[in-house]
Amino acid sequence: MVALGLIVVAVLIIVLSGSSPSAGYDVSYPQCSDSYPSNPVFGVVGVNGGRSNTANACLSGELGWARGAPGQKLPAQPPLSLYINTGNPGAHHLPDWPSGGKAPVYGACNGLLTNACSYIYGEQRSAYSYHLVAALDRVSAKTAPWWLDVELTASWAGTYELNVAALQGFIAGLHNAGATGPIGIYSTSAQWKDISGLTGQTTATALKGQFPDWLASTDTTVTQARHDCAAGGFTGVAPTLVQYRLGGFDADLRCPDTR
């Protein structure tokens, strides 16, 4: 009876805590005033404060929270991954919109909303985000997986070409700053196409490589998330992560490897 009682208590603690020891979670600035999910298998930490030129005020604490996770062995998922906000707002009197420089393929930036300036904007913003992490944890900044948050809630330019140029810049900026871990895309099929015009058949060509995808939350159960893992990804490869809701948090399922 004592052993059974202990098991019941343990189950109640897990249920009441709103988190599961078998789940990964993502956190960012909205969780600054709340407690973080307990017992994460892995964590994905948002670097920015909602826009690519802002910082998550709780970045240090959230990095420590994720580093304390064990990670997942099969399929492999490290304890800590990172994500950054993206966008292409154009030269709307932004102090950080580039006024010069030269972008690969696109040429010189003249300070206007061009492919060249869009590329440089993305390059500079992702380098800024990389250095936010590197100032706190140089090793994680260099080796952890990075995700680009691509959503319609951000400001985007009026053409696919401009937005693709910006995304190319975001990818290049992480690489140039020192990131050696994989880089992927967080979005949905509909948002990805609305912003970039790209599909699973065209993403690799436009971005010059294969990029894993993390499917943004459309699910309310882990069963639905498992179904989405098997349904195929918006970048042309099988999803790596699928987000779903669990106990008031954004949980993340690591999909089975299909390679």
BAFI-3210 file (N, C-alpha, C; in Angstrom, 3 decimals, decimal comma, padded with zeros to 6 digits):
// residues 259
n [1|2|3|4|5|6|7|8|9|10|11|12|13|14|15|16|17|18|19|20|21|22|23|24|25|26|27|28|29|30|31|32|33|34|35|36|37|38|39|40|41|42|43|44|45|46|47|48|49|50|51|52|53|54|55|56|57|58|59|60|61|62|63|64|65|66|67|68|69|70|71|72|73|74|75|76|77|78|79|80|81|82|83|84|85|86|87|88|89|90|91|92|93|94|95|96|97|98|99|100|101|102|103|104|105|106|107|108|109|110|111|112|113|114|115|116|117|118|119|120|121|122|123|124|125|126|127|128|129|130|131|132|133|134|135|136|137|138|139|140|141|142|143|144|145|146|147|148|149|150|151|152|153|154|155|156|157|158|159|160|161|162|163|164|165|166|167|168|169|170|171|172|173|174|175|176|177|178|179|180|181|182|183|184|185|186|187|188|189|190|191|192|193|194|195|196|197|198|199|200|201|202|203|204|205|206|207|208|209|210|211|212|213|214|215|216|217|218|219|220|221|222|223|224|225|226|227|228|229|230|231|232|233|234|235|236|237|238|239|240|241|242|243|244|245|246|247|248|249|250|251|252|253|254|255|256|257|258|259]
n.u [000,825|001,981|003,894|002,194|000,832|002,884|003,384|000,960|001,022|003,272|002,370|000,284|001,728|003,101|000,939|-000,318|001,685|001,650|003,362|005,330|007,599|008,412|008,436|009,513|010,000|009,284|010,383|010,246|010,400|007,645|007,353|008,687|007,639|006,590|006,678|008,915|008,362|008,496|010,871|011,808|012,544|014,005|014,848|013,789|014,894|013,844|015,526|015,061|013,044|010,531|010,807|013,272|015,219|015,344|015,930|015,483|014,587|014,867|016,762|019,190|018,394|016,635|018,276|019,843|017,847|017,171|019,648|019,823|018,293|018,038|018,204|017,473|017,829|017,044|014,788|017,713|018,035|019,288|019,862|019,521|018,226|017,937|015,985|015,201|013,623|012,425|012,070|011,157|011,111|011,588|012,677|011,524|012,124|013,734|016,256|018,112|018,053|019,884|022,174|024,118|026,742|027,466|025,866|026,126|025,567|023,342|024,420|025,177|023,868|021,576|020,225|017,503|014,389|015,420|016,593|019,278|019,614|017,706|018,801|021,165|020,053|018,797|021,113|022,574|020,784|020,520|023,127|023,335|021,522|022,839|025,121|023,971|023,438|026,022|027,385|026,596|026,852|029,116|029,782|027,306|026,071|027,610|027,396|024,779|021,557|019,869|016,887|014,835|012,292|009,513|006,885|003,588|003,001|005,149|006,775|006,748|008,066|006,686|006,991|007,732|010,368|011,913|011,568|012,631|015,282|015,900|015,637|017,661|019,776|019,475|020,172|022,830|023,973|023,985|025,728|028,062|028,599|029,425|027,979|027,730|025,973|022,958|020,579|017,228|013,708|010,982|007,599|004,422|002,921|001,176|001,817|004,530|004,459|002,921|004,630|007,164|006,672|007,491|007,641|007,561|008,829|010,374|011,935|014,587|016,131|015,835|016,885|019,291|020,041|019,129|016,725|015,715|012,373|010,316|007,270|004,859|002,517|-000,437|-001,769|-003,418|-002,944|-000,609|-000,982|-002,082|000,139|001,981|000,787|001,150|003,897|004,262|003,144|004,612|006,874|007,047|009,295|010,274|011,492|011,109|009,346|011,215|010,607|007,444|005,116|002,929|000,175|000,458|-000,504|-000,747|001,552|003,823|004,590|006,901|007,291|009,732|010,197|010,232|013,255|013,541|015,399]
n.v [-001,209|001,238|001,617|001,768|004,091|005,993|005,924|006,915|009,524|010,519|010,493|012,343|014,661|015,079|015,497|017,770|019,644|020,438|019,652|017,293|014,604|013,425|015,158|017,767|021,335|024,745|028,025|031,586|035,191|035,645|033,964|035,093|036,077|033,875|030,498|027,999|025,124|022,030|019,350|019,036|017,212|018,275|021,660|024,549|027,695|031,030|033,728|036,426|039,391|039,335|040,706|040,946|042,768|042,992|041,910|038,978|039,366|037,477|035,701|034,580|033,062|031,260|029,905|028,508|026,903|025,204|023,998|022,343|020,150|016,676|015,974|014,072|010,725|008,806|009,492|011,510|014,460|017,472|018,892|021,714|024,021|026,849|029,731|032,377|035,522|036,565|038,634|041,233|044,310|046,535|049,874|051,543|053,920|052,675|052,374|050,366|049,523|048,682|050,933|050,740|048,656|045,380|042,691|039,169|037,998|039,792|042,344|045,855|047,636|050,228|051,500|051,397|049,535|046,854|043,803|043,447|045,082|043,890|041,349|042,026|043,199|040,935|039,416|041,016|041,180|038,510|037,981|039,739|038,478|036,029|036,892|037,787|035,390|034,271|035,946|035,022|032,264|030,850|028,408|027,076|028,889|028,490|025,708|024,698|023,749|026,054|027,890|029,562|031,753|032,105|033,888|035,277|037,263|038,932|041,779|041,986|042,247|043,352|041,507|038,146|037,695|039,656|038,872|036,281|036,950|038,268|036,114|034,447|036,051|035,989|033,322|033,260|035,136|033,858|031,707|033,138|034,472|032,446|030,123|026,649|024,613|022,863|024,654|025,547|025,938|027,482|027,365|027,320|025,407|027,060|029,702|029,805|029,648|031,933|033,989|033,531|032,400|029,882|026,285|022,789|021,729|023,736|025,062|024,192|024,842|027,652|028,528|027,401|024,851|022,114|022,424|021,665|021,384|022,884|022,473|024,837|025,428|023,796|021,914|020,190|017,993|015,358|013,160|014,191|015,668|013,627|012,568|014,681|014,636|012,523|013,437|014,985|017,677|021,335|022,370|020,531|018,359|015,751|016,662|017,864|018,743|019,020|021,248|021,445|021,839|021,612|021,312|024,117|025,078|025,507|022,635|020,294|017,837|015,535|014,361|011,062|009,928|009,798|009,413]
n.w [000,000|000,709|-001,313|-003,550|-002,901|-003,083|-005,825|-006,838|-005,783|-007,133|-009,792|-009,600|-009,019|-011,408|-013,181|-012,057|-012,238|-014,840|-016,832|-018,704|-018,211|-020,540|-022,636|-024,870|-024,716|-025,717|-024,929|-024,340|-024,353|-023,504|-021,331|-019,238|-016,815|-015,677|-014,331|-015,615|-017,757|-016,049|-015,741|-018,499|-021,490|-023,531|-024,484|-026,314|-026,953|-027,229|-028,613|-029,035|-028,276|-029,458|-031,841|-034,442|-033,791|-031,086|-027,667|-025,727|-022,494|-020,526|-021,304|-020,264|-017,981|-019,207|-020,969|-019,112|-017,972|-020,160|-020,666|-018,509|-019,141|-020,112|-022,789|-025,777|-026,854|-028,874|-031,327|-031,922|-030,030|-028,955|-025,630|-025,689|-027,986|-030,224|-031,135|-033,437|-034,140|-037,328|-040,290|-042,655|-042,707|-044,299|-045,277|-043,163|-041,640|-039,805|-037,400|-037,687|-040,306|-043,169|-044,782|-046,615|-047,975|-049,360|-050,883|-051,404|-054,697|-054,980|-054,925|-054,400|-051,576|-051,411|-049,427|-049,734|-050,150|-051,320|-052,912|-052,193|-049,886|-048,261|-047,886|-046,496|-044,243|-043,008|-042,567|-040,756|-038,587|-037,727|-036,991|-034,847|-033,074|-032,712|-031,309|-028,959|-027,645|-027,619|-025,892|-023,466|-023,525|-025,177|-026,358|-026,768|-028,526|-030,755|-031,375|-031,007|-032,437|-034,601|-035,161|-037,516|-036,997|-038,812|-039,445|-040,034|-038,266|-038,036|-039,654|-043,142|-046,463|-049,672|-051,731|-052,769|-053,570|-052,291|-049,640|-049,609|-050,131|-047,730|-045,919|-046,853|-046,072|-043,248|-042,754|-043,718|-041,999|-039,473|-039,998|-040,711|-038,352|-036,713|-036,172|-036,187|-035,966|-037,101|-039,154|-039,201|-040,141|-038,587|-038,907|-040,643|-043,299|-044,775|-043,914|-044,568|-047,360|-047,948|-047,141|-048,324|-050,780|-051,304|-051,563|-050,612|-052,790|-053,868|-051,976|-051,272|-053,515|-053,670|-051,219|-051,244|-050,189|-047,977|-045,466|-042,250|-040,865|-038,376|-037,205|-036,599|-033,912|-034,445|-033,280|-030,586|-029,106|-028,320|-029,898|-032,264|-033,022|-033,577|-035,833|-037,619|-037,823|-039,549|-041,847|-043,592|-044,487|-044,788|-045,977|-047,671|-046,576|-044,132|-041,106|-038,310|-035,705|-034,061|-032,860|-030,039|-027,724|-024,212|-020,984|-020,680|-021,791|-024,607|-026,070|-027,576|-029,987|-030,846|-033,964|-035,468|-037,013|-040,498|-042,376]
ca.u [000,000|002,863|004,475|001,136|000,576|003,954|003,178|-000,161|001,497|004,174|001,551|-000,428|002,690|003,349|-000,257|-000,571|002,741|001,377|004,420|005,583|009,030|008,705|008,184|010,329|009,218|009,945|010,077|010,867|010,073|006,338|007,443|009,554|006,998|006,010|007,616|009,159|007,931|009,417|011,281|011,833|013,549|014,841|014,261|014,097|014,843|013,753|016,598|014,604|011,888|009,371|011,282|014,665|016,144|015,145|016,506|014,697|015,126|015,079|017,562|020,163|017,705|016,044|019,382|020,171|016,754|017,285|020,894|019,609|017,541|018,932|018,235|016,830|018,805|016,467|015,771|018,588|017,659|020,127|019,126|019,255|018,196|017,688|015,251|015,242|012,601|012,854|011,163|011,744|010,228|011,880|013,329|010,510|012,805|014,345|017,665|018,984|017,967|021,204|022,271|025,218|027,242|027,302|025,351|026,436|024,606|022,450|025,192|025,261|022,663|021,465|019,401|016,087|013,878|015,915|017,077|020,577|019,425|016,960|019,780|022,061|019,250|018,717|022,460|022,936|019,888|020,826|024,410|022,991|020,929|023,902|026,005|023,243|023,670|027,457|027,823|026,234|027,238|029,769|029,743|025,955|025,843|028,339|027,100|023,367|020,707|019,186|015,656|014,331|010,848|008,976|005,445|002,926|002,925|006,272|006,642|007,368|008,002|005,551|007,239|008,419|011,792|012,524|011,549|013,607|016,600|016,096|015,849|019,026|020,657|019,406|020,952|024,245|024,428|024,305|026,954|029,206|028,887|030,107|027,119|028,060|024,858|021,972|019,644|015,939|012,637|009,761|006,484|003,432|002,948|000,478|002,585|005,774|004,165|002,467|005,750|008,300|006,256|008,189|006,970|008,489|009,549|011,207|012,698|016,012|016,771|015,842|017,730|020,592|020,317|017,975|016,538|014,669|011,303|009,659|005,905|004,248|001,395|-001,819|-002,242|-003,710|-002,560|000,586|-001,430|-002,152|001,509|002,567|000,216|001,799|005,264|004,225|002,443|005,541|007,224|006,844|010,552|010,657|012,003|010,212|009,502|012,072|009,820|006,065|004,690|001,552|-000,100|000,466|-000,501|-000,576|002,841|004,115|005,416|007,470|007,570|010,808|009,672|011,174|014,110|013,107|016,501]
ca.v [000,000|002,409|001,776|002,244|005,486|006,813|006,011|007,828|010,875|010,922|010,787|013,597|015,768|015,326|016,072|019,110|020,572|020,885|019,285|015,860|014,316|012,851|016,189|018,960|022,571|025,974|029,190|032,837|036,334|035,598|033,173|035,775|036,268|032,602|029,401|027,231|023,726|021,197|018,058|018,941|016,362|019,258|022,985|025,442|029,013|032,187|034,677|037,813|039,833|039,450|041,208|040,542|043,774|043,067|040,799|038,330|039,803|036,303|034,752|033,877|032,054|030,233|029,064|027,606|025,928|024,211|023,242|021,345|019,013|015,569|015,709|012,828|009,887|008,204|010,117|012,422|015,865|017,998|019,582|023,119|024,611|028,289|030,273|033,838|036,155|037,075|039,594|042,144|045,478|047,622|051,073|052,377|054,740|051,820|052,716|049,257|049,167|049,002|052,039|050,436|047,295|044,593|041,351|038,194|037,856|040,937|043,560|046,943|048,132|051,688|051,993|051,260|048,180|046,074|042,478|043,577|045,606|042,880|040,331|042,567|043,339|039,620|039,027|041,789|040,858|037,194|038,107|040,361|037,450|035,088|037,461|037,806|034,087|034,057|036,707|034,250|030,865|030,821|027,061|026,805|029,716|027,907|024,312|024,324|024,009|027,346|027,909|030,861|031,883|032,779|033,969|036,460|038,298|039,848|042,663|041,430|043,092|043,076|040,493|036,937|037,807|040,436|038,092|035,208|037,566|038,481|034,816|034,047|036,824|035,457|032,083|033,607|035,845|032,878|031,009|034,051|034,817|031,332|028,971|025,433|023,679|022,931|025,775|025,117|026,921|027,321|028,009|026,369|025,376|028,223|030,923|029,724|029,988|033,327|034,911|033,299|031,830|028,614|025,047|021,697|021,439|024,865|025,672|023,853|025,599|029,079|028,782|026,768|023,780|021,531|022,973|020,963|022,264|022,778|022,855|025,668|024,777|023,706|020,706|020,298|016,751|014,722|012,250|014,985|016,012|012,438|012,475|015,695|014,176|011,595|014,041|015,674|019,034|022,411|022,713|019,454|017,233|015,383|017,553|017,483|019,013|019,481|021,927|021,211|022,423|020,656|021,914|025,563|025,413|024,998|021,438|019,963|016,429|015,215|013,363|009,981|010,123|008,999|009,376]
ca.w [000,000|000,747|-002,646|-004,432|-002,553|-003,638|-007,275|-007,064|-005,505|-008,218|-010,966|-009,348|-009,120|-012,823|-013,783|-011,534|-012,642|-016,193|-017,761|-018,769|-018,335|-021,845|-023,646|-025,016|-024,642|-026,127|-024,112|-024,765|-023,496|-022,828|-020,095|-018,270|-015,510|-015,264|-014,123|-016,822|-017,651|-015,279|-016,297|-019,964|-022,123|-024,218|-024,529|-027,427|-026,312|-028,102|-028,316|-029,174|-027,511|-030,338|-033,128|-034,645|-033,254|-029,637|-026,911|-024,685|-021,203|-019,672|-022,078|-019,438|-017,179|-020,057|-021,429|-018,015|-017,867|-021,228|-020,507|-017,467|-019,661|-020,485|-024,218|-026,207|-027,563|-030,077|-032,211|-031,190|-029,889|-027,875|-024,562|-025,996|-029,317|-030,175|-032,278|-033,559|-034,960|-038,624|-040,908|-043,642|-042,561|-045,232|-044,725|-042,522|-040,636|-038,795|-037,201|-038,041|-041,723|-043,749|-045,746|-047,514|-047,945|-050,571|-050,631|-052,451|-055,795|-055,147|-055,153|-053,424|-050,902|-051,510|-048,334|-050,055|-050,024|-052,454|-052,530|-051,529|-048,528|-047,506|-047,516|-045,464|-043,027|-042,381|-042,139|-039,566|-037,469|-037,173|-036,295|-033,554|-032,219|-032,373|-030,296|-027,686|-027,000|-027,425|-024,723|-022,280|-023,674|-026,490|-026,928|-027,269|-029,708|-031,882|-031,708|-030,890|-033,591|-034,671|-035,940|-037,953|-036,782|-039,995|-039,222|-040,569|-037,234|-038,259|-040,816|-044,333|-047,660|-050,542|-052,754|-052,342|-053,854|-051,213|-048,404|-049,756|-049,958|-046,296|-045,286|-047,198|-045,206|-041,888|-042,720|-043,873|-040,808|-038,434|-040,391|-040,670|-036,960|-036,066|-035,919|-036,924|-035,822|-038,179|-039,183|-039,729|-040,276|-037,793|-039,597|-041,143|-044,765|-045,316|-043,658|-045,329|-048,758|-048,003|-046,922|-049,223|-052,049|-051,485|-051,196|-050,394|-054,026|-054,314|-050,885|-051,296|-054,589|-053,341|-050,052|-051,525|-049,247|-047,309|-044,128|-041,508|-040,416|-037,068|-037,525|-035,558|-033,240|-034,902|-032,611|-029,154|-028,436|-028,855|-030,955|-033,487|-033,404|-034,208|-037,179|-038,449|-038,096|-040,675|-042,984|-044,494|-044,075|-045,762|-046,645|-048,565|-045,800|-043,036|-039,953|-037,182|-034,501|-034,196|-031,640|-029,615|-026,409|-023,113|-019,658|-020,739|-022,409|-025,940|-026,042|-028,888|-030,227|-031,793|-034,893|-035,798|-038,175|-041,654|-043,350]
c.u [000,853|003,434|003,443|000,831|001,631|003,804|002,069|000,263|002,383|003,396|000,825|000,489|002,941|002,159|-000,459|000,497|002,536|002,474|004,678|007,068|009,391|008,567|009,306|009,421|010,014|009,453|010,772|010,396|008,673|006,365|008,272|008,932|006,391|007,098|007,759|008,620|008,971|009,714|011,303|012,865|014,520|014,109|014,702|013,858|014,813|014,733|016,090|013,391|010,669|009,694|012,778|015,675|015,967|015,733|015,497|015,329|015,440|015,981|018,506|019,503|017,140|017,109|019,764|019,119|016,904|018,552|020,761|018,819|018,498|019,134|017,628|017,806|018,257|015,046|016,520|018,051|018,464|019,300|018,675|019,272|017,769|016,807|015,260|014,080|013,199|011,839|011,894|010,899|010,462|012,416|012,317|011,127|013,373|015,811|018,605|018,802|019,270|021,140|023,401|025,639|026,940|026,885|025,769|025,272|023,828|023,180|025,054|023,890|022,670|020,585|017,912|015,657|014,214|016,322|018,382|020,417|018,654|017,894|020,657|021,315|019,169|020,053|022,846|022,078|020,199|022,187|024,216|022,443|021,965|024,757|025,295|023,484|025,149|027,986|027,545|026,755|027,825|029,665|028,367|025,648|026,463|027,770|025,623|022,633|020,033|017,953|015,289|012,818|010,273|007,455|004,888|002,771|004,082|005,964|007,416|007,167|006,902|005,778|007,959|009,931|012,520|012,611|012,514|015,021|016,895|016,380|017,226|020,044|020,653|020,240|022,441|024,790|024,775|025,597|028,180|029,587|029,576|029,271|027,518|026,962|023,891|021,064|018,358|014,924|011,462|008,642|005,384|003,494|002,322|001,278|003,884|005,540|003,723|003,621|006,815|007,908|006,821|007,341|008,035|009,312|010,538|012,115|014,191|016,757|016,908|016,800|019,079|020,982|019,029|017,914|015,415|013,553|010,731|008,262|005,271|002,924|000,079|-002,506|-002,495|-003,343|-001,303|000,224|-001,526|-000,752|002,194|002,051|000,893|003,256|005,302|003,672|003,364|005,724|007,076|008,130|011,027|011,292|011,018|010,418|010,457|011,310|008,397|005,627|003,231|001,382|-000,163|000,545|-000,269|000,729|002,857|005,080|005,883|007,795|008,705|010,325|010,704|012,023|013,634|014,198|017,060]
c.v [001,251|002,679|002,314|003,709|006,415|006,992|006,995|009,265|011,377|011,291|012,104|014,794|016,113|015,996|017,510|020,102|021,086|020,551|017,794|015,604|013,709|013,874|017,214|020,177|023,715|027,131|030,414|033,953|036,272|034,823|033,856|035,872|034,981|031,587|028,628|025,812|022,900|019,904|018,015|017,925|017,235|020,592|023,741|026,856|030,115|033,259|036,119|038,115|040,069|039,990|040,945|041,559|043,967|041,822|040,268|038,653|038,632|035,276|033,942|032,753|030,922|029,335|028,050|026,529|024,831|023,369|022,159|020,132|017,903|015,426|014,347|012,033|009,357|008,693|011,221|013,856|016,440|018,705|020,987|023,371|026,065|028,700|031,791|034,316|036,643|038,093|040,386|043,405|046,570|048,846|052,030|053,131|053,891|052,197|051,602|048,783|049,581|050,132|051,830|049,004|046,578|043,181|040,407|038,067|039,146|042,262|044,581|047,305|049,646|052,305|051,887|049,798|047,412|044,695|042,569|044,045|044,615|041,785|040,824|042,768|042,007|039,170|039,728|041,418|039,491|037,189|038,737|039,312|036,418|035,630|037,658|036,509|033,906|034,807|035,953|032,819|030,692|029,456|026,745|027,629|029,070|026,562|023,937|024,501|025,386|027,213|029,349|030,865|032,725|032,760|035,281|037,568|039,289|040,741|042,062|042,354|042,595|042,035|039,295|037,093|038,572|039,619|036,913|035,754|037,792|037,166|034,256|034,777|036,338|034,184|032,394|034,287|034,919|032,150|031,905|034,433|033,683|030,103|027,796|024,382|023,806|024,143|025,295|026,243|026,533|028,076|026,979|026,399|026,627|029,503|030,948|030,134|031,447|034,308|034,769|032,864|030,454|027,439|023,989|021,366|022,538|025,447|025,418|024,641|027,070|029,407|028,067|025,736|023,234|022,021|022,224|021,920|021,857|023,327|023,592|025,060|024,924|022,556|020,961|019,030|016,187|013,724|012,978|015,363|014,825|012,272|013,469|015,345|013,323|012,223|014,752|017,120|020,052|022,814|021,618|018,276|016,941|016,313|016,977|017,630|019,393|020,038|021,564|021,789|021,334|021,412|023,408|026,010|024,964|023,831|021,117|018,479|016,295|014,065|012,253|010,340|009,210|008,916|007,974]
c.w [000,000|-000,640|-003,617|-004,171|-003,121|-005,134|-007,596|-006,854|-006,637|-009,463|-010,797|-009,477|-010,579|-013,469|-013,347|-011,950|-014,052|-017,175|-017,666|-018,911|-019,684|-022,966|-023,691|-024,985|-025,258|-025,277|-024,691|-023,845|-022,873|-021,511|-019,010|-016,878|-014,969|-014,949|-015,426|-016,656|-016,892|-016,018|-017,822|-020,429|-022,899|-024,231|-025,774|-026,917|-027,359|-027,678|-028,252|-028,314|-028,367|-031,711|-033,223|-034,141|-031,753|-028,979|-025,897|-023,334|-020,274|-020,328|-021,198|-018,636|-018,021|-020,682|-020,356|-017,827|-018,916|-021,083|-019,442|-017,914|-020,092|-021,991|-024,516|-027,066|-028,881|-030,284|-031,467|-031,209|-028,727|-026,809|-024,960|-027,497|-029,161|-031,347|-032,245|-034,421|-036,266|-039,121|-041,961|-043,670|-043,581|-044,508|-044,109|-041,341|-039,491|-038,619|-037,612|-039,484|-042,400|-044,776|-046,740|-047,358|-049,235|-050,213|-051,747|-053,435|-056,043|-055,346|-054,038|-052,865|-050,944|-050,428|-048,572|-049,889|-051,302|-051,970|-051,749|-050,090|-047,652|-047,015|-046,366|-044,156|-042,292|-041,817|-040,835|-038,362|-036,884|-036,483|-034,916|-032,587|-031,788|-031,234|-028,948|-026,921|-026,678|-026,213|-023,424|-022,326|-025,075|-027,152|-027,511|-028,506|-030,935|-032,315|-031,680|-032,214|-033,471|-035,560|-036,288|-037,818|-037,922|-039,904|-039,758|-039,534|-037,339|-039,462|-041,992|-045,513|-048,597|-051,614|-052,167|-052,481|-052,751|-049,923|-048,457|-049,582|-048,479|-045,585|-045,620|-046,322|-043,770|-041,756|-042,785|-042,626|-039,665|-038,755|-040,230|-039,246|-036,220|-035,815|-036,804|-036,825|-036,984|-038,030|-039,840|-039,701|-039,386|-038,493|-039,792|-042,661|-045,351|-045,115|-044,466|-046,785|-048,887|-047,923|-048,004|-050,626|-052,298|-051,008|-050,912|-051,616|-054,404|-053,240|-051,006|-052,367|-054,216|-052,203|-050,134|-050,468|-048,662|-045,864|-043,427|-041,111|-039,068|-037,290|-036,358|-035,111|-033,999|-034,177|-031,117|-028,404|-029,080|-029,951|-032,288|-033,972|-034,078|-035,634|-038,112|-038,748|-039,356|-041,948|-043,958|-044,113|-045,186|-046,470|-047,593|-047,886|-044,680|-041,850|-038,911|-035,871|-034,893|-032,845|-031,323|-028,214|-025,353|-021,796|-019,656|-021,358|-023,863|-025,802|-027,468|-028,945|-031,219|-032,669|-035,118|-037,011|-039,306|-042,705|-043,451]
res [m|v|a|l|g|l|i|v|v|a|v|l|i|i|v|l|s|g|s|s|p|s|a|g|y|d|v|s|y|p|q|c|s|d|s|y|p|s|n|p|v|f|g|v|v|g|v|n|g|g|r|s|n|t|a|n|a|c|l|s|g|e|l|g|w|a|r|g|a|p|g|q|k|l|p|a|q|p|p|l|s|l|y|i|n|t|g|n|p|g|a|h|h|l|p|d|w|p|s|g|g|k|a|p|v|y|g|a|c|n|g|l|l|t|n|a|c|s|y|i|y|g|e|q|r|s|a|y|s|y|h|l|v|a|a|l|d|r|v|s|a|k|t|a|p|w|w|l|d|v|e|l|t|a|s|w|a|g|t|y|e|l|n|v|a|a|l|q|g|f|i|a|g|l|h|n|a|g|a|t|g|p|i|g|i|y|s|t|s|a|q|w|k|d|i|s|g|l|t|g|q|t|t|a|t|a|l|k|g|q|f|p|d|w|l|a|s|t|d|t|t|v|t|q|a|r|h|d|c|a|a|g|g|f|t|g|v|a|p|t|l|v|q|y|r|l|g|g|f|d|a|d|l|r|c|p|d|t|r]
***
